[in-house]
Amino acid sequence: MFEGIPTYPDASRFWQVIDKHQVNSFYTAPTAIRALMGAGMDL
């Protein structure tokens, strides 16, 4: 479980956590996806 701002300190934070913990399934709110897309992430 991750609690925090997905774009702090930068927009790659979610992906760093996913990679570090070798996540197989990733669920998030549409708001987080929009925030990442707004930061220029190609989803």
mmCIF file of the N, C-alpha and C atoms, coordinates in Angstrom:
data_MODEL
# 
_entry.id   MODEL 
# 
loop_
_atom_site.group_PDB 
_atom_site.id 
_atom_site.type_symbol 
_atom_site.label_atom_id 
_atom_site.label_alt_id 
_atom_site.label_comp_id 
_atom_site.label_asym_id 
_atom_site.label_entity_id 
_atom_site.label_seq_id 
_atom_site.pdbx_PDB_ins_code 
_atom_site.Cartn_x 
_atom_site.Cartn_y 
_atom_site.Cartn_z 
_atom_site.occupancy 
_atom_site.B_iso_or_equiv 
_atom_site.pdbx_formal_charge 
_atom_site.auth_seq_id 
_atom_site.auth_comp_id 
_atom_site.auth_asym_id 
_atom_site.auth_atom_id 
_atom_site.pdbx_PDB_model_num 
ATOM 1   N N  . MET A 1 1  ? 0.841  -1.156 0.000   1.00 0.00 ? 1  MET A N  1 
ATOM 2   C CA . MET A 1 1  ? 0.000  0.000  0.000   1.00 0.00 ? 1  MET A CA 1 
ATOM 3   C C  . MET A 1 1  ? 0.892  1.227  0.000   1.00 0.00 ? 1  MET A C  1 
ATOM 4   N N  . PHE A 1 2  ? 0.541  2.184  -0.806  1.00 0.00 ? 2  PHE A N  1 
ATOM 5   C CA . PHE A 1 2  ? 1.294  3.436  -0.904  1.00 0.00 ? 2  PHE A CA 1 
ATOM 6   C C  . PHE A 1 2  ? 0.363  4.576  -0.565  1.00 0.00 ? 2  PHE A C  1 
ATOM 7   N N  . GLU A 1 3  ? 0.793  5.423  0.333   1.00 0.00 ? 3  GLU A N  1 
ATOM 8   C CA . GLU A 1 3  ? 0.027  6.614  0.658   1.00 0.00 ? 3  GLU A CA 1 
ATOM 9   C C  . GLU A 1 3  ? 0.932  7.811  0.439   1.00 0.00 ? 3  GLU A C  1 
ATOM 10  N N  . GLY A 1 4  ? 0.488  8.728  -0.373  1.00 0.00 ? 4  GLY A N  1 
ATOM 11  C CA . GLY A 1 4  ? 1.279  9.908  -0.634  1.00 0.00 ? 4  GLY A CA 1 
ATOM 12  C C  . GLY A 1 4  ? 0.895  10.558 -1.935  1.00 0.00 ? 4  GLY A C  1 
ATOM 13  N N  . ILE A 1 5  ? 1.667  11.517 -2.325  1.00 0.00 ? 5  ILE A N  1 
ATOM 14  C CA . ILE A 1 5  ? 1.428  12.261 -3.554  1.00 0.00 ? 5  ILE A CA 1 
ATOM 15  C C  . ILE A 1 5  ? 2.225  11.589 -4.672  1.00 0.00 ? 5  ILE A C  1 
ATOM 16  N N  . PRO A 1 6  ? 1.552  11.138 -5.736  1.00 0.00 ? 6  PRO A N  1 
ATOM 17  C CA . PRO A 1 6  ? 2.257  10.376 -6.776  1.00 0.00 ? 6  PRO A CA 1 
ATOM 18  C C  . PRO A 1 6  ? 3.267  11.191 -7.575  1.00 0.00 ? 6  PRO A C  1 
ATOM 19  N N  . THR A 1 7  ? 3.200  12.485 -7.478  1.00 0.00 ? 7  THR A N  1 
ATOM 20  C CA . THR A 1 7  ? 4.118  13.319 -8.259  1.00 0.00 ? 7  THR A CA 1 
ATOM 21  C C  . THR A 1 7  ? 5.144  14.046 -7.384  1.00 0.00 ? 7  THR A C  1 
ATOM 22  N N  . TYR A 1 8  ? 5.317  13.616 -6.130  1.00 0.00 ? 8  TYR A N  1 
ATOM 23  C CA . TYR A 1 8  ? 6.303  14.254 -5.258  1.00 0.00 ? 8  TYR A CA 1 
ATOM 24  C C  . TYR A 1 8  ? 7.381  13.245 -4.899  1.00 0.00 ? 8  TYR A C  1 
ATOM 25  N N  . PRO A 1 9  ? 8.613  13.519 -5.003  1.00 0.00 ? 9  PRO A N  1 
ATOM 26  C CA . PRO A 1 9  ? 9.256  14.766 -5.405  1.00 0.00 ? 9  PRO A CA 1 
ATOM 27  C C  . PRO A 1 9  ? 9.279  14.980 -6.915  1.00 0.00 ? 9  PRO A C  1 
ATOM 28  N N  . ASP A 1 10 ? 8.975  13.924 -7.691  1.00 0.00 ? 10 ASP A N  1 
ATOM 29  C CA . ASP A 1 10 ? 8.827  14.105 -9.140  1.00 0.00 ? 10 ASP A CA 1 
ATOM 30  C C  . ASP A 1 10 ? 7.804  13.092 -9.647  1.00 0.00 ? 10 ASP A C  1 
ATOM 31  N N  . ALA A 1 11 ? 7.459  13.194 -10.907 1.00 0.00 ? 11 ALA A N  1 
ATOM 32  C CA . ALA A 1 11 ? 6.372  12.387 -11.465 1.00 0.00 ? 11 ALA A CA 1 
ATOM 33  C C  . ALA A 1 11 ? 6.702  10.898 -11.569 1.00 0.00 ? 11 ALA A C  1 
ATOM 34  N N  . SER A 1 12 ? 7.934  10.513 -11.366 1.00 0.00 ? 12 SER A N  1 
ATOM 35  C CA . SER A 1 12 ? 8.290  9.093  -11.473 1.00 0.00 ? 12 SER A CA 1 
ATOM 36  C C  . SER A 1 12 ? 8.181  8.350  -10.137 1.00 0.00 ? 12 SER A C  1 
ATOM 37  N N  . ARG A 1 13 ? 7.697  9.004  -9.113  1.00 0.00 ? 13 ARG A N  1 
ATOM 38  C CA . ARG A 1 13 ? 7.637  8.409  -7.771  1.00 0.00 ? 13 ARG A CA 1 
ATOM 39  C C  . ARG A 1 13 ? 6.863  7.093  -7.741  1.00 0.00 ? 13 ARG A C  1 
ATOM 40  N N  . PHE A 1 14 ? 5.663  7.037  -8.345  1.00 0.00 ? 14 PHE A N  1 
ATOM 41  C CA . PHE A 1 14 ? 4.892  5.789  -8.371  1.00 0.00 ? 14 PHE A CA 1 
ATOM 42  C C  . PHE A 1 14 ? 5.710  4.668  -8.987  1.00 0.00 ? 14 PHE A C  1 
ATOM 43  N N  . TRP A 1 15 ? 6.356  4.948  -10.109 1.00 0.00 ? 15 TRP A N  1 
ATOM 44  C CA . TRP A 1 15 ? 7.098  3.901  -10.823 1.00 0.00 ? 15 TRP A CA 1 
ATOM 45  C C  . TRP A 1 15 ? 8.307  3.439  -10.020 1.00 0.00 ? 15 TRP A C  1 
ATOM 46  N N  . GLN A 1 16 ? 8.916  4.327  -9.258  1.00 0.00 ? 16 GLN A N  1 
ATOM 47  C CA . GLN A 1 16 ? 10.036 3.940  -8.399  1.00 0.00 ? 16 GLN A CA 1 
ATOM 48  C C  . GLN A 1 16 ? 9.576  2.972  -7.313  1.00 0.00 ? 16 GLN A C  1 
ATOM 49  N N  . VAL A 1 17 ? 8.435  3.264  -6.702  1.00 0.00 ? 17 VAL A N  1 
ATOM 50  C CA . VAL A 1 17 ? 7.891  2.399  -5.654  1.00 0.00 ? 17 VAL A CA 1 
ATOM 51  C C  . VAL A 1 17 ? 7.485  1.046  -6.242  1.00 0.00 ? 17 VAL A C  1 
ATOM 52  N N  . ILE A 1 18 ? 6.841  1.059  -7.408  1.00 0.00 ? 18 ILE A N  1 
ATOM 53  C CA . ILE A 1 18 ? 6.427  -0.179 -8.074  1.00 0.00 ? 18 ILE A CA 1 
ATOM 54  C C  . ILE A 1 18 ? 7.637  -1.048 -8.389  1.00 0.00 ? 18 ILE A C  1 
ATOM 55  N N  . ASP A 1 19 ? 8.686  -0.440 -8.897  1.00 0.00 ? 19 ASP A N  1 
ATOM 56  C CA . ASP A 1 19 ? 9.903  -1.181 -9.231  1.00 0.00 ? 19 ASP A CA 1 
ATOM 57  C C  . ASP A 1 19 ? 10.596 -1.712 -7.978  1.00 0.00 ? 19 ASP A C  1 
ATOM 58  N N  . LYS A 1 20 ? 10.710 -0.884 -6.963  1.00 0.00 ? 20 LYS A N  1 
ATOM 59  C CA . LYS A 1 20 ? 11.400 -1.267 -5.730  1.00 0.00 ? 20 LYS A CA 1 
ATOM 60  C C  . LYS A 1 20 ? 10.743 -2.472 -5.058  1.00 0.00 ? 20 LYS A C  1 
ATOM 61  N N  . HIS A 1 21 ? 9.412  -2.506 -5.059  1.00 0.00 ? 21 HIS A N  1 
ATOM 62  C CA . HIS A 1 21 ? 8.684  -3.561 -4.357  1.00 0.00 ? 21 HIS A CA 1 
ATOM 63  C C  . HIS A 1 21 ? 8.176  -4.664 -5.287  1.00 0.00 ? 21 HIS A C  1 
ATOM 64  N N  . GLN A 1 22 ? 8.596  -4.631 -6.543  1.00 0.00 ? 22 GLN A N  1 
ATOM 65  C CA . GLN A 1 22 ? 8.251  -5.652 -7.539  1.00 0.00 ? 22 GLN A CA 1 
ATOM 66  C C  . GLN A 1 22 ? 6.745  -5.933 -7.563  1.00 0.00 ? 22 GLN A C  1 
ATOM 67  N N  . VAL A 1 23 ? 5.981  -4.875 -7.744  1.00 0.00 ? 23 VAL A N  1 
ATOM 68  C CA . VAL A 1 23 ? 4.520  -4.948 -7.742  1.00 0.00 ? 23 VAL A CA 1 
ATOM 69  C C  . VAL A 1 23 ? 4.022  -5.689 -8.979  1.00 0.00 ? 23 VAL A C  1 
ATOM 70  N N  . ASN A 1 24 ? 3.068  -6.602 -8.783  1.00 0.00 ? 24 ASN A N  1 
ATOM 71  C CA . ASN A 1 24 ? 2.460  -7.344 -9.884  1.00 0.00 ? 24 ASN A CA 1 
ATOM 72  C C  . ASN A 1 24 ? 1.147  -6.728 -10.335 1.00 0.00 ? 24 ASN A C  1 
ATOM 73  N N  . SER A 1 25 ? 0.372  -6.216 -9.392  1.00 0.00 ? 25 SER A N  1 
ATOM 74  C CA . SER A 1 25 ? -0.915 -5.583 -9.698  1.00 0.00 ? 25 SER A CA 1 
ATOM 75  C C  . SER A 1 25 ? -0.916 -4.189 -9.101  1.00 0.00 ? 25 SER A C  1 
ATOM 76  N N  . PHE A 1 26 ? -1.330 -3.230 -9.893  1.00 0.00 ? 26 PHE A N  1 
ATOM 77  C CA . PHE A 1 26 ? -1.304 -1.833 -9.461  1.00 0.00 ? 26 PHE A CA 1 
ATOM 78  C C  . PHE A 1 26 ? -2.675 -1.216 -9.678  1.00 0.00 ? 26 PHE A C  1 
ATOM 79  N N  . TYR A 1 27 ? -3.289 -0.781 -8.598  1.00 0.00 ? 27 TYR A N  1 
ATOM 80  C CA . TYR A 1 27 ? -4.594 -0.127 -8.657  1.00 0.00 ? 27 TYR A CA 1 
ATOM 81  C C  . TYR A 1 27 ? -4.435 1.288  -8.136  1.00 0.00 ? 27 TYR A C  1 
ATOM 82  N N  . THR A 1 28 ? -5.084 2.230  -8.781  1.00 0.00 ? 28 THR A N  1 
ATOM 83  C CA . THR A 1 28 ? -5.020 3.610  -8.333  1.00 0.00 ? 28 THR A CA 1 
ATOM 84  C C  . THR A 1 28 ? -6.280 4.344  -8.766  1.00 0.00 ? 28 THR A C  1 
ATOM 85  N N  . ALA A 1 29 ? -6.453 5.510  -8.238  1.00 0.00 ? 29 ALA A N  1 
ATOM 86  C CA . ALA A 1 29 ? -7.615 6.337  -8.568  1.00 0.00 ? 29 ALA A CA 1 
ATOM 87  C C  . ALA A 1 29 ? -7.391 7.047  -9.900  1.00 0.00 ? 29 ALA A C  1 
ATOM 88  N N  . PRO A 1 30 ? -8.454 7.316  -10.621 1.00 0.00 ? 30 PRO A N  1 
ATOM 89  C CA . PRO A 1 30 ? -8.334 8.071  -11.874 1.00 0.00 ? 30 PRO A CA 1 
ATOM 90  C C  . PRO A 1 30 ? -7.653 9.430  -11.676 1.00 0.00 ? 30 PRO A C  1 
ATOM 91  N N  . THR A 1 31 ? -7.834 10.018 -10.505 1.00 0.00 ? 31 THR A N  1 
ATOM 92  C CA . THR A 1 31 ? -7.202 11.309 -10.221 1.00 0.00 ? 31 THR A CA 1 
ATOM 93  C C  . THR A 1 31 ? -5.684 11.199 -10.273 1.00 0.00 ? 31 THR A C  1 
ATOM 94  N N  . ALA A 1 32 ? -5.134 10.114 -9.762  1.00 0.00 ? 32 ALA A N  1 
ATOM 95  C CA . ALA A 1 32 ? -3.681 9.915  -9.798  1.00 0.00 ? 32 ALA A CA 1 
ATOM 96  C C  . ALA A 1 32 ? -3.198 9.755  -11.234 1.00 0.00 ? 32 ALA A C  1 
ATOM 97  N N  . ILE A 1 33 ? -3.947 9.028  -12.052 1.00 0.00 ? 33 ILE A N  1 
ATOM 98  C CA . ILE A 1 33 ? -3.580 8.857  -13.462 1.00 0.00 ? 33 ILE A CA 1 
ATOM 99  C C  . ILE A 1 33 ? -3.591 10.203 -14.178 1.00 0.00 ? 33 ILE A C  1 
ATOM 100 N N  . ARG A 1 34 ? -4.612 11.009 -13.917 1.00 0.00 ? 34 ARG A N  1 
ATOM 101 C CA . ARG A 1 34 ? -4.672 12.345 -14.537 1.00 0.00 ? 34 ARG A CA 1 
ATOM 102 C C  . ARG A 1 34 ? -3.497 13.210 -14.090 1.00 0.00 ? 34 ARG A C  1 
ATOM 103 N N  . ALA A 1 35 ? -3.103 13.111 -12.822 1.00 0.00 ? 35 ALA A N  1 
ATOM 104 C CA . ALA A 1 35 ? -1.960 13.885 -12.325 1.00 0.00 ? 35 ALA A CA 1 
ATOM 105 C C  . ALA A 1 35 ? -0.678 13.469 -13.033 1.00 0.00 ? 35 ALA A C  1 
ATOM 106 N N  . LEU A 1 36 ? -0.492 12.166 -13.235 1.00 0.00 ? 36 LEU A N  1 
ATOM 107 C CA . LEU A 1 36 ? 0.701  11.683 -13.929 1.00 0.00 ? 36 LEU A CA 1 
ATOM 108 C C  . LEU A 1 36 ? 0.696  12.115 -15.393 1.00 0.00 ? 36 LEU A C  1 
ATOM 109 N N  . MET A 1 37 ? -0.462 12.045 -16.026 1.00 0.00 ? 37 MET A N  1 
ATOM 110 C CA . MET A 1 37 ? -0.560 12.471 -17.423 1.00 0.00 ? 37 MET A CA 1 
ATOM 111 C C  . MET A 1 37 ? -0.316 13.976 -17.544 1.00 0.00 ? 37 MET A C  1 
ATOM 112 N N  . GLY A 1 38 ? -0.789 14.739 -16.563 1.00 0.00 ? 38 GLY A N  1 
ATOM 113 C CA . GLY A 1 38 ? -0.564 16.179 -16.554 1.00 0.00 ? 38 GLY A CA 1 
ATOM 114 C C  . GLY A 1 38 ? 0.905  16.530 -16.383 1.00 0.00 ? 38 GLY A C  1 
ATOM 115 N N  . ALA A 1 39 ? 1.656  15.614 -15.767 1.00 0.00 ? 39 ALA A N  1 
ATOM 116 C CA . ALA A 1 39 ? 3.089  15.827 -15.571 1.00 0.00 ? 39 ALA A CA 1 
ATOM 117 C C  . ALA A 1 39 ? 3.898  15.358 -16.772 1.00 0.00 ? 39 ALA A C  1 
ATOM 118 N N  . GLY A 1 40 ? 3.189  14.884 -17.814 1.00 0.00 ? 40 GLY A N  1 
ATOM 119 C CA . GLY A 1 40 ? 3.881  14.489 -19.031 1.00 0.00 ? 40 GLY A CA 1 
ATOM 120 C C  . GLY A 1 40 ? 4.254  13.023 -19.100 1.00 0.00 ? 40 GLY A C  1 
ATOM 121 N N  . MET A 1 41 ? 3.739  12.205 -18.184 1.00 0.00 ? 41 MET A N  1 
ATOM 122 C CA . MET A 1 41 ? 4.038  10.776 -18.207 1.00 0.00 ? 41 MET A CA 1 
ATOM 123 C C  . MET A 1 41 ? 3.231  10.118 -19.315 1.00 0.00 ? 41 MET A C  1 
ATOM 124 N N  . ASP A 1 42 ? 3.863  9.238  -20.076 1.00 0.00 ? 42 ASP A N  1 
ATOM 125 C CA . ASP A 1 42 ? 3.185  8.502  -21.135 1.00 0.00 ? 42 ASP A CA 1 
ATOM 126 C C  . ASP A 1 42 ? 2.700  7.184  -20.557 1.00 0.00 ? 42 ASP A C  1 
ATOM 127 N N  . LEU A 1 43 ? 1.400  7.086  -20.336 1.00 0.00 ? 43 LEU A N  1 
ATOM 128 C CA . LEU A 1 43 ? 0.847  5.883  -19.722 1.00 0.00 ? 43 LEU A CA 1 
ATOM 129 C C  . LEU A 1 43 ? 0.320  4.986  -20.792 1.00 0.00 ? 43 LEU A C  1 
# 
